Amino acid sequence: MSDEIRRQLTAAAEKHQFTRIVRALPDSDEIEGFVISVTPSWTLVTECNSLMLNGFVALRTRDIVKVRRRGSGDLMVRWLRRHGPWPPPGPSGAISQADIRSLMESAGTQYHLISVLQEDLDPDVVYIGAPVRLGKNRLRLLEVNPRARWANAPSSFRYDDITRVDFGDRYSTILGSLAGPPPQ
């Protein structure tokens, strides 16, 4: 990531600017929202879609290649300034962005379910579940399916393959509510 990209992300966070983030990963989604914080490892964003705040997205900072900041006249900004919350809130507690393991640990502690994406391997697949083991090189995630049923055994993901982590969004909140706590 260039110094200019980091400067733009930091300015977007400081000024609460509605931002579109483009990444170098082929077929990856562009993310729209409000940058919360930026580290060399991870960038944390409050995601917005359909004129609503929708949870949080952590992106590998090195993948970000373009930052399009919008002015205070943007429709999303005007709506939130009028109907709140303004400025857009961050997560309910601290989310570590030092490395992927600490990101998973802090997000998994605060949110019932997290979504893991490995867009380098398959940009169309999202794994949703509860972190059950955070090893040195791998995450073990007990997945929950779209019918809100827990898997029998956890899946394993290499930290180096994880490009994006979502949490606190409407879908995973509803799915977690229906699934209940993971089986022991």
BAFI-503177 format. One record per residue (C-alpha): x, y, z; residue number from 0. Coordinates in steps of 0.05 Angstrom, whole numbers, plus 5000, padded with zeros to 4 digits. Layout:
BEGIN
[[X,Y,Z],NUM]
...
***
This chain:
BEGIN
[[5000,5000,5000],0]
[[5026,5068,4982],1]
[[5035,5125,5031],2]
[[4983,5163,4991],3]
[[4930,5109,5001],4]
[[4946,5107,5075],5]
[[4941,5183,5078],6]
[[4873,5182,5043],7]
[[4846,5127,5089],8]
[[4870,5165,5151],9]
[[4839,5230,5126],10]
[[4773,5194,5112],11]
[[4772,5167,5183],12]
[[4789,5234,5215],13]
[[4737,5272,5174],14]
[[4681,5219,5176],15]
[[4678,5218,5100],16]
[[4635,5168,5063],17]
[[4686,5127,5024],18]
[[4689,5074,4970],19]
[[4748,5027,4976],20]
[[4774,4988,4916],21]
[[4821,4930,4926],22]
[[4871,4895,4880],23]
[[4839,4827,4890],24]
[[4805,4803,4826],25]
[[4729,4801,4832],26]
[[4729,4828,4903],27]
[[4673,4874,4924],28]
[[4683,4948,4930],29]
[[4668,4969,5001],30]
[[4628,5032,5017],31]
[[4627,5061,5086],32]
[[4663,5101,5138],33]
[[4736,5085,5154],34]
[[4743,5075,5229],35]
[[4818,5062,5234],36]
[[4878,5042,5193],37]
[[4939,5001,5211],38]
[[4993,4972,5166],39]
[[4958,4904,5172],40]
[[4883,4918,5173],41]
[[4834,4974,5156],42]
[[4768,4975,5195],43]
[[4705,5004,5161],44]
[[4633,5014,5183],45]
[[4599,4987,5121],46]
[[4540,5022,5089],47]
[[4491,4994,5039],48]
[[4420,5013,5019],49]
[[4428,5078,5058],50]
[[4439,5038,5123],51]
[[4498,5023,5167],52]
[[4510,4949,5165],53]
[[4563,4924,5212],54]
[[4638,4924,5204],55]
[[4688,4902,5152],56]
[[4762,4890,5165],57]
[[4804,4891,5101],58]
[[4876,4873,5091],59]
[[4907,4942,5083],60]
[[4958,4920,5032],61]
[[4902,4901,4983],62]
[[4873,4972,4980],63]
[[4891,5007,4915],64]
[[4840,5064,4910],65]
[[4802,5107,4959],66]
[[4745,5150,4934],67]
[[4724,5199,4988],68]
[[4658,5234,4980],69]
[[4640,5303,5007],70]
[[4592,5324,5062],71]
[[4537,5332,5009],72]
[[4535,5257,4995],73]
[[4465,5228,5005],74]
[[4489,5177,5058],75]
[[4524,5231,5099],76]
[[4464,5278,5094],77]
[[4417,5222,5116],78]
[[4459,5202,5176],79]
[[4470,5274,5198],80]
[[4395,5284,5199],81]
[[4371,5216,5225],82]
[[4433,5191,5261],83]
[[4475,5163,5286],84]
[[4528,5215,5270],85]
[[4586,5205,5267],86]
[[4576,5132,5249],87]
[[4594,5089,5309],88]
[[4650,5039,5312],89]
[[4646,4969,5343],90]
[[4619,4963,5414],91]
[[4690,4950,5440],92]
[[4762,4952,5418],93]
[[4780,4912,5356],94]
[[4854,4896,5350],95]
[[4882,4907,5281],96]
[[4954,4888,5297],97]
[[4949,4822,5261],98]
[[4896,4773,5237],99]
[[4899,4729,5299],100]
[[4886,4787,5347],101]
[[4832,4814,5299],102]
[[4796,4747,5300],103]
[[4803,4741,5376],104]
[[4775,4811,5390],105]
[[4719,4807,5339],106]
[[4700,4736,5360],107]
[[4697,4757,5433],108]
[[4650,4816,5420],109]
[[4606,4787,5365],110]
[[4569,4721,5364],111]
[[4588,4705,5291],112]
[[4642,4729,5243],113]
[[4647,4722,5168],114]
[[4713,4700,5138],115]
[[4730,4712,5065],116]
[[4789,4684,5026],117]
[[4779,4725,4963],118]
[[4846,4704,4932],119]
[[4822,4632,4932],120]
[[4747,4643,4918],121]
[[4717,4712,4919],122]
[[4645,4685,4920],123]
[[4649,4644,4984],124]
[[4635,4670,5054],125]
[[4646,4626,5115],126]
[[4604,4647,5176],127]
[[4615,4619,5245],128]
[[4645,4625,5314],129]
[[4720,4622,5325],130]
[[4734,4561,5369],131]
[[4810,4559,5365],132]
[[4861,4611,5346],133]
[[4925,4574,5332],134]
[[4992,4602,5312],135]
[[4978,4597,5237],136]
[[4906,4576,5231],137]
[[4836,4594,5253],138]
[[4786,4540,5270],139]
[[4716,4564,5257],140]
[[4653,4527,5276],141]
[[4609,4545,5218],142]
[[4534,4557,5217],143]
[[4495,4545,5153],144]
[[4441,4589,5122],145]
[[4388,4548,5159],146]
[[4420,4569,5225],147]
[[4447,4500,5240],148]
[[4516,4489,5269],149]
[[4567,4444,5234],150]
[[4589,4381,5270],151]
[[4663,4399,5268],152]
[[4702,4464,5257],153]
[[4734,4484,5191],154]
[[4806,4506,5188],155]
[[4831,4569,5153],156]
[[4903,4593,5144],157]
[[4910,4664,5169],158]
[[4951,4682,5108],159]
[[4891,4665,5062],160]
[[4842,4710,5099],161]
[[4831,4776,5061],162]
[[4768,4803,5096],163]
[[4730,4793,5161],164]
[[4658,4819,5172],165]
[[4621,4823,5238],166]
[[4562,4858,5269],167]
[[4522,4860,5204],168]
[[4447,4847,5201],169]
[[4452,4778,5167],170]
[[4501,4747,5216],171]
[[4465,4778,5275],172]
[[4399,4747,5254],173]
[[4433,4681,5236],174]
[[4468,4679,5304],175]
[[4403,4694,5340],176]
[[4368,4636,5306],177]
[[4426,4588,5314],178]
[[4437,4602,5387],179]
[[4504,4591,5420],180]
[[4552,4541,5389],181]
[[4547,4470,5416],182]
[[4599,4452,5468],183]
***
